[in-house]
Amino acid sequence: MKIITSTHKVPYFSSRILDQYFKDLKMGIFDIETLGLSPQFAPLILAGFMTVEKDGSCWITQYFAETPGDERYILEYLREDFDRVDYLLTYNGKHFDLPFVRKRAERQSVPSPDCDIYNMDLYLIISGHSEIRNLLKHLKQKDIEIYLAPERADDISGAESVDLYKAYLSCLDPDQKEAIAERILLHNHDDILQLYQLLPILKQVRIHKALNALGFAVGGENGWPSLSVSYIKVNLSGLSIKGKYRGEGFSYMSYDTFSDNFSCKFDDDKSFEFNLRIERHKGNIFANLKMYFDDYEDLKVYPHYLKDFLLLSKGGVHNSLEVNMFVRKFLIKFMNDHVCPLMLL
């Protein structure tokens, strides 16, 4: 296996809205190249991983399979990379990259990278929560790049990289072989670098609604693991939160009582679920903030704060910003108020 590293300097993307969700959490940008679309039969031949510092410094590491047998080593390195960040940025990673990695680890009989890590899938955000889908014929990453006008150096597609890799394997000329590898690496390199530079497109999406539907990450505190919220439902029965947690599996259960107005469970399959009490009035759904927090000054700034209550839903229409911020604050308070079972081992 060949490991290639490179450094770059890019404009650091800063967003007040994004900081509401991801402040102090470390992002990893991730993309893979494969020999086909089916993880059942096609191996992983290249993976790229990038981190960005607040001064715009980027570190890209690429793992290139010089033979298909190197795939297991790529997976091992990715496991280490995933473990040192809090969430991922991908483009269609939810439906392709992460399931592919998980399946290939299974096929290779090696531990999988933590594919339950929160994944900010830019494709799903754009396609489901913006008007851009009505402006562009296609929503491939390169289409979004053209829309925002960034520039890239490579000139091949993912499909072309498959043919190039097959040519690489059969090539006997060392110089030509190296040139083929460089073209494949450049494609993956630019996919990663350009993906980060697409983040300003978040200013053109309904970000609160998107993250309400697709979830968000909550960093672990007080010994609790980081949480990846994937499901939030508000209805007349209450507020339900589901997701996955990172790290070692454990079991924990808490019941709705007079002092705790919620129930929760953490299962050893790394899933978690919370069910919270809410209040209803004339078809509207409220969170009684006094039931959950001693201090909620930070929630008073939101448009649907009403005298110690947060309006979560009105006439069946959810207030995504208020729901998300309430959920995030609740989960952080829960972690700080309760002892994680892992701390007792």
C-alpha positions in Angstrom: 0.0 0.0 0.0 1.2 3.5 -0.8 0.5 6.4 1.6 0.6 9.9 0.1 0.4 13.0 2.2 0.0 16.6 1.1 -0.7 20.0 2.7 -2.7 23.0 1.5 -4.0 26.3 2.6 -7.6 27.2 1.9 -10.1 29.8 3.1 -11.4 28.5 6.4 -15.2 28.3 6.3 -16.8 30.0 9.3 -20.5 30.1 9.9 -22.4 31.3 13.0 -25.2 28.9 12.2 -22.9 26.0 11.8 -21.2 26.8 15.0 -24.5 26.4 16.8 -24.3 22.7 16.1 -20.6 21.9 15.6 -18.5 24.4 17.5 -15.4 22.7 19.0 -16.1 19.5 17.1 -13.4 18.3 14.7 -14.4 17.5 11.1 -12.9 14.9 8.8 -13.4 15.1 5.0 -13.7 11.7 3.5 -14.0 10.1 0.0 -13.2 6.7 -1.5 -12.5 5.2 -5.0 -13.6 1.6 -5.7 -13.6 -0.9 -8.6 -17.4 -0.9 -8.9 -20.6 0.1 -7.2 -21.2 -3.2 -5.4 -19.3 -3.7 -2.1 -20.1 -7.4 -2.4 -17.7 -7.8 -5.3 -15.7 -4.6 -5.9 -12.8 -3.8 -3.6 -11.8 -0.4 -2.2 -8.7 0.8 -4.0 -8.2 4.3 -2.6 -9.4 6.4 0.3 -8.6 10.0 1.1 -9.0 11.8 4.4 -8.5 15.4 5.2 -8.6 17.6 8.3 -8.7 21.4 8.4 -7.4 23.8 11.0 -8.8 27.2 11.8 -6.0 28.9 10.0 -7.1 27.1 6.8 -4.2 24.6 6.9 -5.3 21.3 5.3 -3.7 17.8 5.8 -4.7 15.2 3.2 -3.7 11.6 3.5 -4.4 9.1 0.7 -4.2 5.3 1.0 -3.6 3.7 -2.4 -3.9 0.0 -3.0 -0.9 -1.0 -5.1 -2.7 -4.4 -5.3 -6.3 -5.3 -4.4 -4.9 -7.2 -1.4 -3.9 -3.9 0.2 -7.6 -3.1 0.9 -7.4 -4.4 4.4 -4.6 -2.0 5.3 -6.6 0.9 3.9 -9.5 -0.1 6.3 -7.1 -0.2 9.2 -5.8 3.3 8.6 -9.3 4.7 8.1 -10.3 3.3 11.5 -7.6 5.3 13.1 -8.6 8.4 11.1 -12.2 8.2 12.0 -11.4 7.8 15.7 -9.5 11.2 15.8 -12.4 13.3 14.5 -15.9 14.0 15.8 -17.8 13.9 12.5 -17.4 13.5 8.7 -18.1 15.6 5.7 -19.0 13.6 2.6 -20.8 13.8 -0.7 -23.4 11.0 -0.8 -21.4 9.2 1.9 -24.5 8.0 3.7 -25.6 5.9 0.8 -22.3 5.0 -0.8 -19.0 5.6 1.0 -19.8 4.5 4.5 -22.0 1.5 3.7 -19.3 0.4 1.2 -16.5 0.7 3.8 -18.6 -1.2 6.4 -19.3 -4.0 3.9 -15.7 -4.3 2.7 -14.5 -4.6 6.3 -16.9 -7.4 6.7 -15.7 -9.1 3.5 -12.1 -8.7 4.6 -12.9 -9.9 8.2 -11.3 -6.9 9.8 -12.8 -4.4 12.3 -14.7 -1.7 10.5 -14.0 2.0 10.9 -16.7 3.6 13.0 -19.3 4.2 10.3 -21.8 5.3 13.0 -19.9 8.5 13.3 -22.0 11.6 12.4 -21.9 12.2 8.7 -22.7 15.6 7.3 -23.7 14.5 3.8 -23.6 17.6 1.6 -25.5 15.8 -1.2 -28.5 15.0 1.0 -28.6 18.5 2.4 -28.5 20.1 -1.0 -30.9 17.7 -2.7 -33.5 17.7 0.0 -33.3 21.2 1.6 -32.5 23.8 -1.0 -33.8 25.2 -4.3 -30.5 24.3 -6.0 -32.0 21.0 -7.2 -34.5 23.1 -9.3 -31.6 25.1 -10.8 -29.3 22.3 -11.9 -29.9 19.3 -14.1 -27.7 17.1 -12.0 -26.4 17.3 -8.5 -23.1 15.5 -8.8 -20.3 17.1 -6.9 -18.7 18.5 -10.0 -22.1 20.2 -10.9 -22.1 21.9 -7.5 -18.4 22.9 -8.0 -19.3 24.5 -11.4 -22.3 26.3 -9.8 -20.0 27.8 -7.1 -17.1 28.2 -9.6 -14.2 26.5 -7.7 -11.4 25.1 -9.9 -9.9 21.6 -9.9 -6.9 20.2 -11.6 -8.1 16.6 -12.4 -10.0 15.9 -15.5 -11.5 12.4 -15.0 -14.6 10.9 -13.5 -15.0 8.2 -10.9 -15.9 5.7 -13.7 -12.7 6.6 -15.6 -10.7 6.0 -12.5 -11.9 2.4 -12.5 -10.5 1.9 -16.0 -7.3 3.6 -15.1 -6.8 1.4 -12.1 -7.2 -1.7 -14.2 -4.6 -0.3 -16.6 -2.4 0.4 -13.6 -2.5 -3.2 -12.5 -1.6 -4.6 -15.9 1.1 -1.9 -16.7 4.7 -3.2 -16.8 6.4 0.2 -17.4 7.3 1.7 -14.0 7.1 5.3 -15.3 3.8 4.8 -17.0 2.4 3.0 -14.0 3.4 5.9 -11.8 1.7 8.4 -14.1 -1.5 6.3 -14.1 -1.5 6.2 -10.3 -1.0 10.0 -10.1 -4.1 10.6 -12.2 -6.2 8.4 -10.0 -4.8 10.1 -6.9 -5.4 13.5 -8.2 -9.1 12.8 -8.8 -9.5 11.6 -5.2 -7.4 14.5 -3.9 -9.5 17.1 -5.7 -12.7 15.5 -4.7 -11.7 16.0 -1.0 -10.2 19.4 -1.3 -13.1 20.8 -3.4 -15.7 19.2 -1.1 -14.5 21.3 1.8 -14.6 24.4 -0.4 -18.2 23.7 -1.2 -19.3 24.4 2.4 -20.3 28.0 1.6 -23.3 26.5 -0.2 -24.8 25.9 3.2 -25.7 29.6 3.1 -28.2 28.6 0.4 -29.9 25.7 2.2 -32.5 25.5 4.9 -29.9 24.3 7.4 -32.0 24.0 10.5 -34.6 22.0 8.7 -31.9 19.9 7.0 -30.3 19.0 10.3 -33.6 18.4 12.0 -34.3 15.7 9.3 -30.7 14.4 8.9 -29.4 14.8 12.4 -26.3 16.3 14.0 -23.5 15.4 16.3 -23.3 16.2 20.0 -19.8 15.9 21.6 -19.4 13.6 24.6 -19.1 15.1 28.0 -18.6 13.8 31.6 -17.4 10.4 30.4 -20.2 9.9 28.0 -19.4 9.1 24.3 -20.2 11.4 21.4 -23.7 11.1 20.1 -24.9 11.1 16.5 -28.5 12.2 16.5 -30.3 10.6 13.5 -34.0 10.9 14.3 -36.1 13.6 16.0 -39.9 13.3 16.2 -42.3 15.7 17.8 -46.0 14.8 18.1 -48.8 14.8 20.7 -47.2 11.8 22.4 -44.0 13.5 23.1 -40.5 14.2 21.8 -38.5 11.2 20.6 -34.7 11.3 19.9 -32.8 8.4 18.5 -29.3 7.8 17.2 -26.0 6.1 17.6 -23.2 6.6 20.1 -19.5 6.1 19.5 -16.9 3.9 21.3 -17.4 0.9 23.4 -20.9 -0.7 23.7 -22.8 -0.6 27.0 -26.4 -0.9 28.4 -28.1 1.8 30.3 -31.7 2.6 31.1 -33.5 5.4 32.9 -37.2 5.8 33.5 -39.6 8.8 33.5 -40.0 9.9 37.1 -41.1 13.0 39.0 -37.5 14.4 38.9 -36.6 13.2 35.4 -39.3 14.0 32.8 -37.9 11.6 30.3 -37.0 8.0 29.7 -33.9 6.7 27.9 -32.0 3.6 27.0 -28.6 2.9 25.6 -28.1 -0.5 24.0 -24.9 -2.4 23.5 -25.5 -2.2 19.7 -24.5 1.4 20.1 -28.0 2.8 19.7 -29.7 5.2 22.0 -33.3 6.5 22.4 -34.8 9.3 24.6 -38.5 10.0 25.1 -39.4 13.4 26.7 -42.6 14.8 28.1 -44.0 17.8 26.3 -47.1 20.0 26.8 -50.0 20.6 24.4 -52.4 23.4 23.9 -54.8 23.9 21.0 -52.8 21.7 18.7 -49.5 23.4 19.6 -46.6 21.5 21.2 -44.4 23.2 23.8 -41.3 22.2 25.8 -41.7 23.4 29.4 -38.1 24.7 29.9 -38.5 24.7 33.7 -39.0 21.0 33.6 -35.6 20.4 32.1 -33.2 23.3 32.8 -32.3 25.5 35.7 -30.7 28.0 33.3 -32.1 28.5 29.7 -31.1 32.1 28.9 -29.5 30.8 25.7 -32.9 29.5 24.5 -34.7 32.8 25.1 -33.1 34.4 22.0 -35.1 32.1 19.6 -38.2 33.4 17.8 -40.5 30.8 19.4 -39.6 31.3 23.0 -42.7 32.2 25.1 -42.4 32.8 28.8 -40.5 29.7 30.0 -41.8 27.6 27.1 -40.3 26.8 23.7 -42.9 26.3 20.9 -41.7 23.2 19.1 -44.6 22.7 16.7 -47.6 24.8 15.6 -50.4 23.4 13.6 -48.3 20.4 12.7 -45.4 22.5 11.4 -42.2 22.0 13.4 -39.9 24.8 14.4 -36.7 23.1 13.4 -34.3 25.6 15.0 -36.1 25.5 18.4 -36.4 21.7 18.3 -32.8 21.2 17.4 -31.4 23.6 20.0 -33.6 22.1 22.7 -32.5 18.6 21.9 -28.8 19.6 21.8 -29.1 21.4 25.2 -31.0 18.5 26.7 -28.5 15.9 25.7 -25.6 17.9 27.0 -27.3 18.4 30.3 -28.2 14.7 30.5 -24.6 13.8 30.1 -23.4 16.2 32.8 -26.2 15.1 35.2 -25.8 11.4 34.9 -22.9 9.0 35.4 -21.9 7.0 32.3 -21.8 3.2 33.0 -18.4 3.1 31.4 -17.0 5.3 34.2 -18.0 2.6 36.7 -16.2 -0.3 35.0 
